[in-house]
């Protein structure tokens, strides 16, 4: 498919401010904003749009979800605020989703693009534009999680770092979402941590929280606070380890009654730190 700056695409571009037309690049104004990924869902089907928006809003790495039914309203929404990820239906009225995505890729801080469609014939054009995913309808909630998992970790971390009052600079606290609100969680409340793709899942006494920070980063950041990596997918708070036993593949650490795997490479280091 050949993309051109004419026809419907040019008409859609007219919805942008004059200074944001073609040369040299489009730009958006980013205001102070709550932490988490900001997502825009563009779909002419109101039921499908609402369902996807609800699924995204329920994800802990998402901070805000806006919706639009066509390219024009989507571009007007983008004039008001920048977003991190756009889920766009291929078949939009007027300007199709692929042409719209081409416009969005010209933004100075271009969002990640995920295409949604009932047909797969535009997948090649989508990925040529740098889309991170192409999802066929209807799709289960897990498929949305998979798409979010393809958002570059650097963008997720940047969105999570947008907390207020500079609190995120405290190396022993981290921002999490609780009942739709952002709060700071002290590392002392974390019992153990599990890798979740490019994210980390923090387990506390009353639940768990998904954050846009890698396990390796947390292991380095919280080592002085008594946390120890025991496996490529797990970190534990040493004071809460009640038992370590050897197995053929390495070992098992008991934390809050839960058996967590210990890789052979970490067994000696874990036992040494527990003995110190």
N, C-alpha and C positions, 0 to 999 in steps of 0.2 A: 504493500500500500504506500503510495506517495503522498506525503503530507505537504500542504501548501499554505502560504499566508494569504489566502483569498477565500472568496465564497463565505460559507458559514463560519469558518474559523476567524476570518477578519471581522465579521459582525460581532462575534463573541468578544474579540479583543477590544472592540469599541466600548465594552462595558467597563473597561479598566480606565483609570485616569490617563489623560493625554501623555504625561511623562512616563507612563509605563508601557507605551506601545513598543513595537518591535526593537529598535536599537536603543542601547546596546544590550540591555537585559532588563527583565521585569524585577521589581522589588516590592516587598511588603513591609509595613510598619509593625514591629513587634512591641506590644506594650507589656507592662508587668503582668504576670499571669500565674495562676496556681500551678503547682507541679503536676506532672503526669503528661502523657501524650495527648495532644489536641488532635481530634479526628473530625473530618468532614465526610459525610455519607451523601453521595449524589445518586439518586435513583428516582425515576418518574413514578414507580409503583409505591404508593403510600404505605401499603401493608408491609411490603418487603423492606422499605426504608426504615419504618418504625421498628421492625423486628431486629434488623441489623444494628440499629442505633442502641436498642436496649441491651443487646448482647455485648456490644462494645463498652457501654457505660458500666456494665457489671464487672468488667475486667479491672483488676487493681492497678495496672500500669497505665490506664487511660484516665486522664484528668478532666477532659471535656469532650462532648460530642455535639456537633451541629449537623443539620441536614439541609438538603436542597433537592428540588425536583427536576432541575434542568441546568444547563450550562450558565445561563444568564444569572440565575439566583445564586449559583455557586460562586461565580466571579464576584458578585456583589458581597457575598459573605467573606470572601478572601480579602476584599478591600478593607473590611472592618478589623480582621484579625488573621494572623498567620496560623497555619496548622502544621502538624508534623506528618500526618498520614491522610491520604484521600482514598476512600473506597468509592470507585466510580463505575456505574453501569455502562456497558459498551453501547447499548441502544438508548441514546438520549434523544428527545425531540429537538430538531434543528441541528445543532452541533453534536456529532456523536462523541462517545467517551474517549476514543483514541485521539481525535483531533483536540479535544479539550485537554487531555493529558499532555499533548505536545506543547500546548500553551503553558501549562503548569510547570513543565520541565524548564521553561525559560526564566522562571522566577529566580532571583538571586539566592534565596534560601528555599530551593524547590522541595516540596513535600515528597515523601515516599508515596508511590502509587500502587494500589491494589485494584485490579479490575474484577468486576463481578458480572456474570452473564449467564443466560440459559444456553448459550452456544459457545463453542470453543474455536470457531474459525478465525478469530482475531487474536489468538494467543501469540502467534509469532510477531505480529505488529506490536503487541503490548510489550513483549519482552525486549524487542528492539528499542523501545523507548526507555528501557531501564526499569520497568515495573518489577516490584519485588514478589508479586504473586498474581495469579489469575484463578479465580474461584468460580466454579460452575454452580448455578442454582439448581435445586435447593440445596443448601449446605447445613450440616449440623453445627451446633455451637463450638465444638472442638476445632472445626475448620477455621473459625475466626481467630481462635487462640493461636493456631498454627501460623496464620498470616501475620499476626502481631509479633510472633517469634522471629519473623524474618526482618523486622525493622532493625537496622544496624544498632548494635549495643551502644555506640557513641551517642546516637540521637536519643535513645531511651535514657541513658545516664544524664544527658544534658537536660532533658525534660524533668527528670526526677529531682535535679539539683535546683529547680526554680522555687525553692522555699523562701519564706520571708524572714527578716531580722537576722540573716546570716547564720541561722542556727545550723544549717547543713555543714558549715565549716568545722563544727565540733566533730572530731574524728570518731568519737564514741557514741554518737547518736546518728540516726538515719530517719529520713522522712518516709512514712507509710500512710496508706489510706485506711481509715476506720469509719465505717458507716457513711461513706461519701465525703468524709472530712480528712484533711491533712493534719497529721500530728507527728511529733518527734518521738522516736522510740529509742530508749537507751539500750546499749548492747548488753547491759546486765540483765535485761528482761528476756534475752534470747537464750534458749536452751541449746539448740543445735540448728544447723543450716544445711540446706540441701540445694544442689545445683538444679536449675530448671531452665535448660537451654542456655541462653546468654544472660538469664536472670538468676536471682537467688531467692529461695523461699526460706524466710526466717520463721522458726517455730518457737512459740512462746508458751507459757502455761495456759493461755486462754485462746489459742488459735494459731494462725500462721499468716504471713504477709509476703507478697511477691514484690521484690524491688528490682530496679534496673541497674544492678551492680553485679559484676561477675564474682564468682566464688574466690578466684585468685586475688581480686582486689580486697575482698573482705578479710581473707586470711592474713594479708599483709597489714591491713588497716587495724585489725583487732587483735593481733598477736600479743601486744603488750597488755591487753585487757584480759588475757587468760584463755584465748581461743586457739585451737589447734586443728590443723587440717589432718584428717585421718584417712581420707580416700579422695579420689578425683572428684567425687560428688558430695562429700560431706565435710563439715567443720563442726566441732563440738566445743562447748564451754567446759574446760578441764575440771573445774570444781564440781561439776554435776556428773562426772563419769564415776560410776560406782563399782564398775568391774570391767576388766579387760581379759579376754580369754583367747588363746591361740587356736587357729583352725588351719586346715590344709592350704587355704588360699591366702592366709594372713592372720586375721583376728576379728573379734567382735567386741565392740564397746557398748556398755549398757548405760543409757541416759534416760532418766524418767521411766525406767522399765522397758524402754524400746531398745531393740538390738540393732545397732548400726554397724555396717561393715568397715573393717580397717584393712587397708591395702598392706601387703607385705612390706613395702618400702617405708611405711609410716609406723610400723609396730614398735621398733626400737626407740624412735624419737618420742612416740606417745608415752611409752613406759618410763622413759627417762624423765620426761617433764612431770609425770604424775609422781615420780619418786622424789623429785627435788623440793 
